[in-house]
Amino acid sequence: MRADARRNRAKLLEVAEQVFKERGTDVPTEEIARAAGVGVGTLFRHFPTKEALLEAVFLNRMERLAERAERLIADEEPGSAFFTFFLMLVEQSAMKNVLAAALAEAGINAKDVTAGIRGGFRGHIATLLERAQQAGAVRGDIGVDDVIALLLGLAAAGEQTELDAAVARRTVDIVLAGLKVAPQKDLTTGLASPS
């Protein structure tokens, strides 16, 4: 792919994601092309159907999250890396679910779209969790399945209840507090101390 074609494709994905986020997935492809500053022919050369565009946007988001996890593993303190990624997944879950629903409506299974990265994605969560546990930032009795269940629960709660932002944030804070290692009481003083 030529450099200008790669730029056009990247711009279309970026704009399409933003338009889908702001206006929903029913926006006509012509409007997405216009917003990206390209002709509809250019859009269709890269994405022959609206479904192909939805798939590409969905996959692109998941790939970016996987890349972010890799950077956090390499560059961040383990506890901070785990909690940053957890929050990122919670914050991105609503849009992920909107795109997954649009794909399902088109007869496309979102899991099939991300089949090439899903195992790695779970592996990233496992690595982040294990590192945070070894650093003493996350409880040792929590596994990857627990983390995924919490993420799914928070995403479902956000969808099912029209919580205001403050309530949603407090809910996430409560879950995060439950993941952290609880301070142990010093039996000689009765005061809490880090475990």
C-alpha positions in Angstrom: 0.0 0.0 0.0 1.4 3.4 -1.0 2.1 6.0 1.8 -0.9 8.2 0.8 -3.2 5.2 0.7 -2.0 4.2 4.2 -2.6 7.7 5.4 -6.1 7.8 3.9 -7.0 4.4 5.5 -5.7 5.5 8.9 -7.6 8.8 8.6 -10.8 7.0 7.6 -10.5 4.7 10.6 -9.9 7.6 13.0 -12.8 9.7 11.6 -15.2 6.7 11.4 -14.5 5.8 15.0 -15.2 9.4 16.1 -18.3 9.7 14.0 -19.6 6.4 15.3 -18.9 7.5 18.9 -20.7 10.9 18.4 -23.6 9.9 16.2 -24.0 6.1 16.3 -23.2 3.4 13.8 -26.1 4.3 11.4 -24.3 7.2 9.9 -24.0 6.9 6.1 -20.6 6.1 4.7 -20.8 9.2 2.5 -20.8 11.4 5.7 -17.8 9.6 7.1 -15.9 10.1 3.8 -16.8 13.8 3.8 -15.7 14.2 7.5 -12.4 12.5 6.6 -11.9 14.9 3.6 -11.9 12.1 1.0 -14.3 11.0 -1.7 -16.6 8.1 -1.1 -14.7 6.2 -3.8 -11.6 6.4 -1.6 -13.6 5.0 1.3 -15.0 2.1 -0.7 -11.5 1.3 -2.1 -10.4 0.6 1.5 -13.7 -0.6 2.9 -16.0 -2.0 0.2 -18.9 -2.2 2.6 -20.1 -0.5 5.7 -19.7 -3.8 7.5 -16.0 -3.9 6.4 -15.5 -0.4 7.9 -17.2 -1.4 11.1 -14.9 -4.5 11.3 -11.8 -2.5 10.7 -12.7 0.2 13.3 -13.5 -2.5 15.9 -10.2 -4.4 15.1 -8.2 -1.2 15.1 -9.5 -0.3 18.6 -8.6 -3.7 20.0 -5.2 -3.6 18.4 -4.5 -0.2 19.9 -5.6 -1.5 23.4 -3.2 -4.5 23.0 -0.4 -2.1 22.0 -1.1 0.1 25.0 -1.0 -3.0 27.3 2.4 -3.9 25.8 3.7 -0.4 26.5 2.4 -0.4 30.0 4.1 -3.8 30.7 7.4 -2.4 29.3 7.4 1.1 30.8 5.1 1.4 33.9 5.4 0.5 37.5 3.4 -2.8 37.8 0.6 -1.6 40.0 0.1 1.6 38.1 0.2 -0.4 34.8 -2.5 -2.8 35.9 -4.9 -0.1 37.2 -4.3 2.2 34.2 -5.2 -0.7 31.8 -8.2 -1.7 33.9 -9.6 1.8 33.8 -8.9 2.1 30.1 -10.8 -1.1 29.4 -13.8 0.2 31.5 -13.8 3.6 29.8 -13.6 2.0 26.3 -16.2 -0.7 26.9 -19.3 1.3 25.9 -17.9 2.1 22.5 -16.6 -1.5 22.1 -20.1 -2.8 22.9 -21.8 -0.4 20.4 -19.5 -1.6 17.6 -19.9 -5.2 18.6 -23.7 -4.8 18.5 -23.5 -3.2 15.0 -21.4 -6.1 13.8 -23.8 -8.6 15.3 -26.7 -6.8 13.6 -24.8 -7.3 10.3 -24.3 -11.0 11.0 -20.6 -10.7 12.0 -19.3 -12.1 15.3 -17.0 -9.6 17.0 -15.0 -12.5 18.5 -14.2 -13.7 15.0 -13.0 -10.3 14.0 -10.5 -10.2 16.9 -9.6 -13.9 16.9 -6.0 -13.1 16.0 -5.5 -10.9 19.1 -7.9 -12.2 21.7 -5.5 -14.8 23.2 -2.8 -12.2 23.3 -5.2 -9.7 24.9 -6.0 -12.2 27.7 -2.3 -12.8 28.0 -1.7 -9.1 28.5 -4.2 -8.9 31.3 -2.6 -12.0 32.9 0.9 -10.4 32.7 -0.3 -7.1 34.0 -2.1 -8.8 36.9 0.8 -11.1 37.8 3.3 -8.2 37.8 0.9 -6.1 40.0 0.5 -9.0 42.4 4.2 -9.7 42.6 4.7 -6.0 43.4 2.1 -6.2 46.2 -0.4 -3.8 44.5 -3.2 -6.3 43.8 -4.6 -9.1 46.0 -3.0 -12.5 45.3 -6.3 -14.4 45.4 -7.6 -12.8 42.1 -7.2 -14.5 38.8 -7.6 -13.4 35.2 -11.1 -14.7 35.0 -12.0 -12.6 38.0 -10.6 -9.5 36.4 -12.5 -10.2 33.1 -15.7 -10.9 35.1 -15.3 -7.5 36.8 -14.7 -5.7 33.6 -17.7 -7.3 32.0 -19.8 -6.5 35.0 -18.8 -2.8 35.0 -19.5 -2.6 31.2 -23.0 -4.2 31.7 -23.8 -1.9 34.6 -22.9 1.1 32.5 -25.2 -0.1 29.7 -28.1 -1.2 31.8 -28.2 1.8 34.2 -28.0 5.3 32.9 -25.6 6.3 35.6 -24.3 9.8 35.7 -20.5 10.1 35.4 -19.9 10.6 39.1 -21.9 7.4 40.1 -20.1 5.4 37.4 -16.7 6.6 38.6 -17.5 5.8 42.2 -18.6 2.3 41.1 -15.3 1.8 39.4 -13.4 3.2 42.4 -15.2 0.6 44.7 -14.1 -2.2 42.4 -10.6 -0.9 42.2 -10.4 -0.7 46.0 -11.5 -4.3 46.2 -8.7 -5.4 43.9 -6.0 -3.6 45.9 -4.1 -5.3 48.7 -5.8 -4.4 52.0 -3.6 -2.9 54.7 -3.0 -5.3 57.6 -3.5 -4.1 61.2 -0.5 -4.0 63.4 -1.6 -6.1 66.4 0.8 -4.2 68.7 -0.6 -0.7 67.9 -4.0 -1.5 66.3 -3.1 0.8 63.4 -3.3 -0.2 59.7 -0.1 -0.7 58.0 0.7 -1.8 54.4 0.9 -5.5 54.0 
